[in-house]
């Protein structure tokens, strides 16, 4: 029995010696990579994550770093979205500007071209003057030397779009005839006009809206009931100030669309009932501005019904008046 045990002990010692010899041979024959691998095999899982020379950070620092990265990513995403939003707004603004420019161009096209020939020595308007300007809407000929007798009857015949004419400060003695059919705006300030011929506005459609005859020589004999025929329904502004009128012109009470009437700086002595307001009409007048100052009107003698159709007396200017 003792011999058997001794044999087993000897065999065990022999096996251990062979194992040690094998390990020493492996160390001698293995390269750096194998040595590293063998070195790592003895490390724990936590130790293998840590690099050589690296200090292990506490868990809260690792969490903080994760939050910072998330915040940085969110900030980058926000900046990207903000940049896209600004770009969209810029493009939208450019589109709006383009649309506005197009609208302005369309409005200009709708308004049509204008012809300005003021401050010249023009004396005559012939039949062929405007033959090549069929779409013109405004003609300005103020401060020239034009007489009504030298305006050809067919001078405006082809001007279907002409809505405004300014013949101020010329040598006109009465309102010109044969005016364009579509005329809305007529300025004749500062001439020598003594008369408004009857039916001179009768052919106009939809009708003259603005008539300015300030600083002329109109008298009572130069204005009658048919002088404004064709414009009673359309006139919105009528300026007859700085003339020689001694009374309110007939037909004023029939002007249903009139908003602004100037009769100041004339020689008017009284305002009679129904010269401004039509007693047969129940509705209020559209008149918003009435100027009668600088005449010879005795304000205390004015009839209480003279301005009964006017909504507000604050729109009436009666003072000052001239003294005889």
Helices and strands as residue ranges (DSSP letters): H 2-29, H 32-41, H 45-49, H 59-111, E 114-116, E 138-140, G 148-150, E 164-166, E 185-187, E 210-212, G 220-222, E 237-239, G 252-254, E 260-262, E 289-291, G 299-301, G 313-315, E 316-317
